[in-house]
Amino acid sequence: MRLEVAPTGAEQQILTSEAIDFLGELHARFGRRRGELLAARHARAADLEGGATLDFLAETRELREGDWQVAAPPPDYLDRRVEITGPTDRKLVINALNSGARGFMADFEDANSPTWANQVEGHVNLVDAIEGTIAYDSSEGKEYRLDDEIATLLVRPRGWHLPEKHLVIDGHPASGALVDFGLHVFHGGRRLAEQGRGVFFYLPKLEHHLEARLWNDVFSFSEDQFGLARGTLRATVLIETLPAAFQMDEILWELREHSLGLNAGRWDYIFSMIKCFRDRPEFVLPDRNDVKMTVPFMKAYSELLVKTCHARGAFAMGGMAALIPSRKDAEANERAIAAVREDKEREAKAGFDGTWVAHPDVVPVATEEFDKVLGDRPNQIAKQRPDVDVGAAELLDAAATPGEITEEGLRSDVNVGFQYISFWLGGRGAAGINNLMEDAATAEISRSQIWQWIRHGKVTRERVREVLDEEMAKIHADVGDEVWEKGRPEETRAVFERVALGEEFPEFLTLPAYEYLD
């Protein structure tokens, strides 16, 4: 394995020769299988384009109908009622750990722009957080330090599909997933284990249970490599792709020794619905704001997740509340908080054991709603859902989604898609836009909706370009010349047009955008 960038300063404590050797060993053992699984993804996607559909796997029916459970939840993390997510920026890590949430998911994926500096410095920050020494002093003179009680740390590496071009093996970029996972296990994970704490992960973008099997083998090998007891490493899998919704039991089975449950990754799930059946008119979705968790296909998937997890003794984690509270518009803020409260009340009553938020100010609201249902209980895994009867028809019922495609919805998708790509190219993977925390998943919805609407004649490319011109002008006027130029507008537009207006549909917007990052 060859490192393309010489480490400097604090990076040297992360990019040691021993750590690089461990990454090389991970790739030697698991890199080929990763490539085969990605090729299988592309073959299944081609089948869907050719008219195939999705269904539960016939070959695993006996497993789904079997009586088995995953390993019991670890005693140091039985209560997950609210988790906060965010990038691994130093100040944000401190704020998230101090937020009052039960857990903090440090994100190297959708809330992160994978510049080399962000990746390596993120691991420096997590090591310092684990050791309790992390500190940050702002230019305004404000000091940030850890409180006595902090959230439990969880780490989300990049998905199997994303490369890491700064590490090269046999002329090919390394796997972003194995790099992120490997560096955390080598540095932070071993420190956590020495402290008697669990080493917890979130695994994104899985599309098949064999991808979960690969992760399980990576976990087992790493535990053996460092002398850790089996099950020290635990993973919550995000069910955020449509194919994975048909394999929840299988995914839990593959990771059963290492399972920490499943999460309803709502935004990527909407994106996946569009992506899988983008050429079929019955799957055309209305404005993003109309695709709520209560629409038929989203309700079916979320309730099936709770039923499946609890039948197997696993955590069922709810979706993201992306609200950023406004300190300027009290009335708008009250409406937004009320919407969050309603969403979290629905999740808690449906049986979820916890939920996600994106901002510390929302932690108390989400906590209050789960407190009402859980009381003193750490979770409600014991709550079964025999009333839930969800099959393929319910999971695929996008046509029943109420709502319309409007000019306002188009403008919102164009505005959010353009702005997010600009932030991402500038090194920010989570960006506050219109009082919502937007990340790669929500940007994927925006650009894929535009692509889908063009494909099915709901809007023309010419009209989208007109709206793009107008929205770019508005953004330029709002931010001023200096900020506008720093936002790399020409490159941002090039990426936006490629992923939203091209004849072909790029698998993920982050793949072509990654070409522009240092």
C-alpha positions as a printed NumPy array, in Angstrom:
array([[  0.   ,   0.   ,   0.   ],
       [  1.37 ,   3.376,  -1.013],
       [  0.524,   6.643,   0.741],
       [  0.197,   9.427,  -1.828],
       [  0.47 ,  12.321,   0.665],
       [  3.2  ,  12.685,   3.281],
       [  1.648,  13.094,   6.758],
       [  2.449,  16.25 ,   8.682],
       [  1.913,  17.367,  12.266],
       [ -0.779,  15.467,  14.15 ],
       [ -1.456,  13.298,  11.077],
       [  1.75 ,  11.412,  11.824],
       [  0.217,   9.862,  14.934],
       [ -2.537,   8.364,  12.754],
       [ -0.631,   7.389,   9.609],
       [  1.995,   5.261,  11.315],
       [  3.702,   2.463,   9.428],
       [  1.932,  -0.086,  11.654],
       [ -1.482,   1.436,  10.875],
       [ -0.744,   1.475,   7.136],
       [  0.358,  -2.164,   7.342],
       [ -2.959,  -3.043,   9.004],
       [ -4.876,  -1.282,   6.226],
       [ -2.831,  -3.223,   3.699],
       [ -3.715,  -6.491,   5.425],
       [ -7.433,  -5.608,   5.388],
       [ -7.266,  -4.937,   1.661],
       [ -5.265,  -8.084,   0.956],
       [ -7.838, -10.217,   2.749],
       [-11.068,  -8.467,   1.798],
       [-10.453,  -6.174,  -1.177],
       [-11.232,  -8.784,  -3.836],
       [-14.557,  -9.724,  -2.235],
       [-15.472,  -6.052,  -2.022],
       [-14.877,  -5.718,  -5.77 ],
       [-16.973,  -8.808,  -6.503],
       [-19.839,  -7.52 ,  -4.366],
       [-19.785,  -4.133,  -6.106],
       [-19.873,  -5.906,  -9.475],
       [-22.881,  -7.906,  -8.245],
       [-24.581,  -4.617,  -7.287],
       [-24.134,  -3.315, -10.806],
       [-25.507,  -6.543, -12.278],
       [-28.633,  -6.351, -10.104],
       [-29.085,  -2.69 , -11.033],
       [-28.916,  -3.647, -14.714],
       [-31.561,  -6.304, -14.103],
       [-33.867,  -3.684, -12.567],
       [-33.314,  -1.417, -15.554],
       [-34.215,  -4.365, -17.754],
       [-37.595,  -4.836, -16.086],
       [-36.865,  -7.035, -13.049],
       [-38.442,  -6.234,  -9.697],
       [-37.54 ,  -6.729,  -6.052],
       [-38.845,  -9.385,  -3.695],
       [-37.848, -11.351,  -0.63 ],
       [-35.227, -13.98 ,  -1.413],
       [-36.598, -17.486,  -1.947],
       [-33.289, -19.086,  -0.959],
       [-33.345, -17.527,   2.529],
       [-37.003, -18.152,   3.37 ],
       [-36.109, -20.773,   5.995],
       [-33.851, -18.261,   7.733],
       [-36.597, -15.622,   7.798],
       [-39.041, -18.124,   9.271],
       [-36.533, -19.513,  11.774],
       [-36.413, -18.872,  15.518],
       [-33.12 , -17.144,  16.314],
       [-31.794, -13.917,  17.819],
       [-28.714, -11.757,  17.533],
       [-26.271, -11.357,  20.409],
       [-27.715,  -9.523,  23.396],
       [-27.137,  -5.747,  23.445],
       [-23.918,  -4.753,  25.231],
       [-24.482,  -3.688,  28.848],
       [-22.738,  -0.331,  28.352],
       [-25.162,   0.78 ,  25.652],
       [-28.657,  -0.486,  26.441],
       [-30.273,   2.957,  26.193],
       [-30.085,   4.665,  22.788],
       [-33.181,   6.825,  22.931],
       [-31.554,   9.794,  21.156],
       [-28.398,   9.828,  19.052],
       [-26.897,  12.901,  17.426],
       [-24.953,  12.697,  14.18 ],
       [-22.404,  14.928,  12.539],
       [-18.965,  15.256,  10.977],
       [-15.677,  14.804,  12.821],
       [-14.746,  18.501,  12.944],
       [-13.033,  19.197,  16.273],
       [-15.518,  21.712,  17.695],
       [-18.514,  19.735,  16.435],
       [-17.234,  16.528,  18.044],
       [-17.049,  18.294,  21.422],
       [-20.508,  19.818,  21.042],
       [-22.041,  16.509,  19.978],
       [-20.483,  14.56 ,  22.848],
       [-21.731,  17.252,  25.261],
       [-25.203,  17.495,  23.659],
       [-27.1  ,  15.352,  26.161],
       [-27.776,  12.681,  23.531],
       [-27.124,   9.065,  24.519],
       [-24.893,   8.512,  21.504],
       [-22.896,  10.463,  18.933],
       [-22.373,   9.014,  15.475],
       [-19.138,  10.503,  14.169],
       [-19.641,  10.49 ,  10.435],
       [-17.006,   9.834,   7.796],
       [-19.756,   9.307,   5.217],
       [-22.811,  11.404,   4.234],
       [-22.115,  14.318,   6.625],
       [-18.481,  14.436,   5.575],
       [-16.641,  15.777,   2.55 ],
       [-13.796,  13.238,   2.183],
       [-10.891,  15.59 ,   1.685],
       [ -7.686,  14.004,   2.921],
       [ -7.437,  16.583,   5.696],
       [-10.986,  15.831,   6.883],
       [-10.348,  12.089,   6.934],
       [ -7.069,  12.11 ,   8.844],
       [ -7.839,  14.993,  11.184],
       [-11.151,  13.328,  11.978],
       [ -9.303,  10.326,  13.401],
       [ -6.998,  12.625,  15.378],
       [-10.078,  14.265,  16.879],
       [-11.693,  10.943,  17.787],
       [ -8.533,   9.661,  19.486],
       [ -8.345,  12.859,  21.54 ],
       [-12.038,  12.54 ,  22.403],
       [-11.607,   8.923,  23.537],
       [ -8.671,   9.934,  25.714],
       [-10.666,  12.878,  27.105],
       [ -8.103,  15.472,  26.021],
       [ -9.921,  17.032,  23.069],
       [-10.163,  20.817,  23.257],
       [-10.881,  23.696,  20.902],
       [-10.386,  27.447,  21.315],
       [-12.293,  29.585,  18.844],
       [-11.023,  32.8  ,  17.269],
       [-13.671,  34.628,  19.343],
       [-12.032,  33.415,  22.534],
       [-14.561,  30.703,  23.394],
       [-13.214,  27.489,  24.902],
       [-14.689,  24.07 ,  24.158],
       [-13.993,  21.143,  26.512],
       [-15.677,  17.803,  27.291],
       [-18.217,  17.585,  30.1  ],
       [-17.957,  14.917,  32.799],
       [-20.761,  12.921,  31.159],
       [-20.622,  12.529,  27.389],
       [-22.403,  10.573,  24.695],
       [-21.338,   7.086,  23.641],
       [-19.227,   7.176,  20.483],
       [-20.274,   5.408,  17.289],
       [-18.421,   5.737,  13.976],
       [-19.798,   5.55 ,  10.441],
       [-17.174,   4.678,   7.811],
       [-17.749,   5.325,   4.133],
       [-19.81 ,   2.876,   2.109],
       [-18.324,  -0.03 ,   0.162],
       [-18.576,   1.926,  -3.103],
       [-16.397,   4.907,  -2.16 ],
       [-12.648,   5.   ,  -2.928],
       [ -9.755,   6.583,  -1.034],
       [ -7.417,   7.92 ,  -3.688],
       [ -4.69 ,   9.001,  -1.265],
       [ -3.89 ,   5.351,  -0.49 ],
       [ -3.056,   3.198,  -3.498],
       [ -2.774,  -0.579,  -3.795],
       [ -1.432,  -2.135,  -7.008],
       [ -2.265,   1.068,  -8.848],
       [ -5.847,   1.274,  -7.58 ],
       [ -7.406,   3.504,  -4.918],
       [ -8.027,   1.878,  -1.557],
       [-11.501,   1.246,  -0.18 ],
       [-12.768,   4.253,   1.771],
       [-14.743,   1.893,   4.001],
       [-11.731,  -0.227,   4.965],
       [ -9.536,   2.842,   5.474],
       [-12.035,   4.549,   7.801],
       [-12.833,   1.352,   9.676],
       [ -9.208,   0.253,   9.898],
       [ -7.861,   3.551,  11.201],
       [-10.56 ,   3.776,  13.85 ],
       [-10.077,   0.197,  15.042],
       [ -6.295,   0.534,  15.073],
       [ -6.276,   3.783,  17.056],
       [ -9.593,   4.635,  18.696],
       [-11.145,   1.18 ,  18.84 ],
       [ -8.292,  -0.427,  20.732],
       [ -8.262,   2.481,  23.174],
       [-12.007,   2.053,  23.78 ],
       [-11.569,  -1.683,  24.338],
       [ -8.743,  -1.054,  26.82 ],
       [-11.118,   1.23 ,  28.72 ],
       [-13.697,  -1.552,  28.838],
       [-15.996,   0.234,  26.406],
       [-17.678,  -1.077,  23.293],
       [-16.44 ,  -0.277,  19.8  ],
       [-19.55 ,   0.717,  17.887],
       [-20.147,   1.381,  14.207],
       [-22.876,   2.358,  11.775],
       [-22.629,   0.614,   8.39 ],
       [-24.081,   2.542,   5.416],
       [-25.447,   1.802,   1.948],
       [-25.63 ,  -2.   ,   2.165],
       [-27.671,  -3.561,  -0.633],
       [-27.297,  -7.282,   0.067],
       [-26.76 ,  -9.606,   3.025],
       [-23.495, -10.825,   1.503],
       [-22.174,  -7.283,   1.953],
       [-23.06 ,  -7.621,   5.648],
       [-21.24 , -10.982,   5.703],
       [-18.124,  -9.244,   4.424],
       [-18.342,  -6.673,   7.209],
       [-18.808,  -9.469,   9.744],
       [-15.643, -11.17 ,   8.517],
       [-13.76 ,  -7.867,   8.689],
       [-14.934,  -7.434,  12.286],
       [-13.938, -10.967,  13.295],
       [-10.513, -10.683,  11.691],
       [ -9.856,  -7.348,  13.415],
       [-10.913,  -8.695,  16.809],
       [ -8.56 , -11.666,  16.366],
       [ -5.764,  -9.404,  15.141],
       [ -5.854,  -7.279,  18.297],
       [ -6.857,  -9.908,  20.825],
       [-10.354,  -8.558,  21.39 ],
       [-13.235, -10.735,  22.574],
       [-15.746, -11.717,  19.921],
       [-18.526,  -9.135,  19.87 ],
       [-16.374,  -6.236,  21.101],
       [-17.028,  -4.628,  17.729],
       [-20.74 ,  -4.007,  17.125],
       [-22.576,  -2.544,  14.151],
       [-25.924,  -0.931,  13.475],
       [-26.785,  -1.304,   9.796],
       [-28.586,   1.509,   8.057],
       [-31.475,   0.157,   6.023],
       [-31.298,   2.994,   3.539],
       [-31.49 ,   1.166,   0.235],
       [-34.598,  -0.435,  -1.191],
       [-32.897,  -3.813,  -1.842],
       [-31.797,  -4.014,   1.81 ],
       [-35.393,  -3.606,   3.008],
       [-36.093,  -7.058,   1.541],
       [-33.152,  -8.59 ,   3.462],
       [-33.397,  -7.222,   7.005],
       [-33.497, -10.663,   8.614],
       [-30.599, -11.844,   6.489],
       [-28.47 ,  -8.802,   7.358],
       [-29.094,  -9.3  ,  11.085],
       [-28.23 , -12.991,  10.712],
       [-24.93 , -12.308,   8.968],
       [-23.849,  -9.866,  11.696],
       [-25.518, -11.658,  14.587],
       [-22.399, -11.829,  16.828],
       [-21.639,  -8.206,  16.006],
       [-25.134,  -6.787,  15.57 ],
       [-26.334,  -3.636,  17.298],
       [-29.557,  -3.482,  15.283],
       [-30.896,  -1.642,  12.251],
       [-31.642,   2.011,  11.513],
       [-34.319,   3.478,   9.247],
       [-32.152,   5.724,   7.036],
       [-35.063,   7.62 ,   5.595],
       [-33.416,  10.105,   3.231],
       [-31.199,   7.662,   1.383],
       [-34.133,   5.253,   1.276],
       [-36.186,   7.767,  -0.716],
       [-33.212,   8.28 ,  -3.012],
       [-32.884,   4.525,  -3.456],
       [-36.56 ,   4.174,  -4.393],
       [-36.017,   6.716,  -7.168],
       [-32.712,   5.213,  -8.284],
       [-33.892,   1.596,  -8.452],
       [-36.963,   2.323, -10.592],
       [-36.107,   5.669, -12.148],
       [-37.261,   4.583, -15.625],
       [-40.732,   3.454, -14.524],
       [-43.566,   6.002, -14.47 ],
       [-45.379,   4.391, -11.52 ],
       [-42.4  ,   5.224,  -9.298],
       [-42.294,   8.966, -10.027],
       [-42.424,  10.74 ,  -6.667],
       [-43.846,  14.205,  -5.887],
       [-41.995,  17.091,  -4.227],
       [-39.484,  15.99 ,  -1.605],
       [-41.459,  17.645,   1.198],
       [-44.476,  15.467,   0.343],
       [-42.563,  12.197,   0.828],
       [-43.067,  11.919,   4.57 ],
       [-42.603,   8.924,   6.841],
       [-46.377,   8.481,   6.918],
       [-46.786,   7.822,   3.176],
       [-47.566,   4.139,   2.464],
       [-44.195,   2.848,   1.256],
       [-42.234,   4.671,   3.978],
       [-44.593,   3.563,   6.761],
       [-44.422,  -0.035,   5.535],
       [-40.629,  -0.082,   5.542],
       [-40.249,   1.547,   8.957],
       [-42.791,  -0.706,  10.668],
       [-41.285,  -3.817,   9.076],
       [-37.913,  -2.717,  10.459],
       [-39.275,  -2.516,  14.013],
       [-41.014,  -5.877,  13.709],
       [-37.917,  -7.576,  12.288],
       [-35.458,  -6.114,  14.79 ],
       [-37.527,  -6.86 ,  17.882],
       [-38.253, -10.416,  16.765],
       [-34.473, -10.921,  16.671],
       [-33.688,  -9.11 ,  19.943],
       [-32.093,  -6.153,  18.157],
       [-32.385,  -2.374,  18.415],
       [-34.633,  -0.572,  15.941],
       [-33.415,   2.999,  15.454],
       [-35.53 ,   5.75 ,  13.913],
       [-34.688,   8.359,  11.319],
       [-33.131,  11.781,  11.209],
       [-34.702,  15.026,  12.4  ],
       [-32.782,  17.432,  10.179],
       [-34.104,  20.634,  11.749],
       [-31.7  ,  23.413,  12.689],
       [-33.614,  25.676,  15.094],
       [-33.91 ,  29.285,  14.   ],
       [-32.907,  32.006,  16.412],
       [-34.417,  34.696,  14.197],
       [-37.95 ,  33.514,  13.417],
       [-39.649,  32.293,  16.59 ],
       [-42.923,  31.415,  14.872],
       [-41.238,  29.314,  12.182],
       [-39.139,  27.679,  14.856],
       [-42.205,  26.67 ,  16.857],
       [-43.766,  25.066,  13.784],
       [-40.579,  23.154,  13.053],
       [-40.192,  21.952,  16.646],
       [-43.821,  20.804,  16.604],
       [-43.087,  18.77 ,  13.466],
       [-40.081,  17.145,  15.14 ],
       [-42.157,  16.372,  18.213],
       [-44.854,  14.718,  16.079],
       [-42.268,  12.675,  14.17 ],
       [-40.546,  11.418,  17.328],
       [-43.858,  10.667,  19.029],
       [-44.809,   8.516,  16.028],
       [-41.486,   6.65 ,  16.126],
       [-41.611,   5.983,  19.867],
       [-45.19 ,   4.698,  19.711],
       [-44.348,   2.531,  16.69 ],
       [-41.762,   0.718,  18.789],
       [-38.449,   2.307,  17.846],
       [-35.847,   2.174,  20.59 ],
       [-34.241,   5.48 ,  19.681],
       [-33.901,   8.119,  17.03 ],
       [-31.537,  10.547,  15.325],
       [-31.169,  14.32 ,  15.461],
       [-28.755,  16.65 ,  13.681],
       [-28.553,  19.553,  16.158],
       [-28.022,  19.745,  19.944],
       [-31.035,  22.038,  20.391],
       [-33.341,  19.249,  19.176],
       [-32.028,  16.638,  21.634],
       [-34.418,  17.65 ,  24.485],
       [-37.485,  17.52 ,  22.214],
       [-36.683,  14.059,  20.894],
       [-35.715,  12.825,  24.355],
       [-38.985,  14.023,  25.859],
       [-41.054,  12.068,  23.341],
       [-39.122,   8.85 ,  23.91 ],
       [-39.214,   9.38 ,  27.679],
       [-43.021,   9.414,  27.508],
       [-43.05 ,   5.927,  26.002],
       [-39.956,   4.327,  27.531],
       [-40.104,   5.784,  31.017],
       [-37.355,   4.128,  33.047],
       [-36.902,   1.277,  30.559],
       [-33.697,   1.519,  28.505],
       [-35.424,   0.343,  25.316],
       [-38.545,  -1.432,  24.071],
       [-36.997,  -4.394,  22.279],
       [-39.557,  -6.564,  24.094],
       [-42.362,  -4.823,  22.172],
       [-43.298,  -7.111,  19.313],
       [-45.343,  -6.008,  16.294],
       [-47.489,  -9.013,  15.264],
       [-49.959,  -6.541,  13.763],
       [-47.478,  -5.572,  11.018],
       [-48.008,  -7.486,   7.779],
       [-45.772,  -6.046,   5.077],
       [-44.982,  -7.699,   1.782],
       [-43.313,  -6.683,  -1.455],
       [-46.409,  -4.849,  -2.698],
       [-46.406,  -2.541,   0.319],
       [-42.675,  -1.872,   0.151],
       [-42.917,  -0.962,  -3.55 ],
       [-46.081,   1.14 ,  -3.383],
       [-44.536,   4.443,  -4.432],
       [-47.58 ,   5.151,  -6.621],
       [-49.749,   5.711,  -3.53 ],
       [-47.624,   8.649,  -2.375],
       [-49.859,  11.744,  -2.288],
       [-48.601,  15.113,  -3.499],
       [-47.676,  17.004,  -6.614],
       [-44.667,  18.116,  -8.604],
       [-44.572,  21.885,  -8.288],
       [-42.458,  24.824,  -9.378],
       [-41.604,  25.394,  -5.721],
       [-40.446,  21.795,  -5.367],
       [-38.276,  22.043,  -8.467],
       [-36.68 ,  25.27 ,  -7.261],
       [-36.007,  23.752,  -3.846],
       [-34.304,  20.714,  -5.394],
       [-32.185,  22.906,  -7.66 ],
       [-31.252,  25.294,  -4.856],
       [-30.413,  22.594,  -2.301],
       [-28.606,  20.416,  -4.832],
       [-26.427,  23.267,  -6.081],
       [-25.649,  24.683,  -2.646],
       [-24.819,  21.315,  -1.133],
       [-22.423,  20.381,  -3.932],
       [-20.739,  23.759,  -3.474],
       [-20.307,  23.162,   0.273],
       [-19.068,  19.617,  -0.39 ],
       [-16.442,  20.756,  -2.883],
       [-15.353,  23.303,  -0.279],
       [-14.787,  20.584,   2.309],
       [-18.09 ,  20.67 ,   4.233],
       [-20.23 ,  17.539,   4.144],
       [-23.049,  18.813,   6.367],
       [-24.502,  22.218,   5.609],
       [-27.337,  24.244,   7.046],
       [-29.619,  25.288,   4.171],
       [-33.015,  26.878,   4.848],
       [-32.961,  25.743,   8.508],
       [-32.348,  22.104,   7.583],
       [-29.132,  20.154,   7.964],
       [-28.512,  18.888,   4.453],
       [-26.067,  16.091,   3.743],
       [-25.221,  13.873,   0.792],
       [-28.417,  11.843,   1.224],
       [-30.751,  14.825,   0.921],
       [-28.735,  16.194,  -1.98 ],
       [-29.133,  12.808,  -3.672],
       [-32.906,  13.115,  -3.393],
       [-32.784,  16.587,  -4.933],
       [-30.691,  15.673,  -7.962],
       [-32.371,  12.292,  -8.552],
       [-35.846,  13.824,  -8.457],
       [-34.821,  16.318, -11.102],
       [-33.387,  13.518, -13.246],
       [-36.541,  11.424, -12.792],
       [-38.88 ,  14.323, -13.576],
       [-36.973,  15.069, -16.777],
       [-37.03 ,  11.414, -17.815],
       [-40.813,  11.254, -17.444],
       [-41.629,  14.579, -19.068],
       [-42.641,  16.426, -15.911],
       [-40.101,  19.158, -16.678],
       [-37.598,  19.851, -19.441],
       [-33.832,  20.187, -19.222],
       [-34.185,  23.672, -20.639],
       [-36.534,  24.669, -17.841],
       [-34.23 ,  23.208, -15.194],
       [-31.319,  25.184, -16.637],
       [-33.413,  28.363, -16.503],
       [-34.24 ,  27.683, -12.851],
       [-30.592,  26.892, -12.174],
       [-29.533,  30.237, -13.668],
       [-32.073,  32.047, -11.505],
       [-31.233,  30.181,  -8.292],
       [-27.494,  30.673,  -8.835],
       [-28.099,  34.404,  -9.244],
       [-30.096,  34.491,  -5.991],
       [-27.426,  32.604,  -4.085],
       [-24.697,  34.854,  -5.509],
       [-26.62 ,  37.942,  -4.414],
       [-27.197,  36.504,  -0.942],
       [-23.593,  35.508,  -0.203],
       [-21.645,  38.217,  -2.04 ],
       [-18.785,  38.004,  -4.529],
       [-16.038,  36.745,  -2.199],
       [-18.004,  33.808,  -0.761],
       [-19.458,  33.024,  -4.18 ],
       [-16.041,  32.586,  -5.767],
       [-14.789,  30.48 ,  -2.864],
       [-17.76 ,  28.2  ,  -3.494],
       [-16.274,  27.043,  -6.832],
       [-19.451,  27.923,  -8.817],
       [-18.274,  26.711, -12.236],
       [-17.19 ,  23.322, -10.91 ],
       [-20.316,  23.092,  -8.782],
       [-22.495,  23.683, -11.814],
       [-20.543,  21.123, -13.828],
       [-21.11 ,  18.464, -11.163],
       [-24.764,  19.413, -10.73 ],
       [-25.5  ,  19.181, -14.446],
       [-23.662,  15.869, -14.687],
       [-25.634,  14.21 , -11.878],
       [-29.042,  15.832, -12.434],
       [-29.244,  16.594, -16.154],
       [-27.119,  13.936, -17.844],
       [-28.515,  11.248, -20.118],
       [-27.014,   8.591, -17.845],
       [-27.755,   8.402, -14.126],
       [-24.587,   8.448, -11.98 ],
       [-24.811,   5.858,  -9.211],
       [-23.881,   8.391,  -6.514],
       [-23.21 ,  12.122,  -6.883],
       [-20.208,  11.785,  -4.565],
       [-18.338,   9.63 ,  -7.092],
       [-17.951,  12.267,  -9.845],
       [-17.674,  15.044,  -7.237],
       [-14.772,  13.221,  -5.557],
       [-12.672,  13.879,  -8.669],
       [-12.561,  17.55 ,  -7.636],
       [-11.351,  17.027,  -4.042],
       [ -7.77 ,  17.253,  -2.834]])
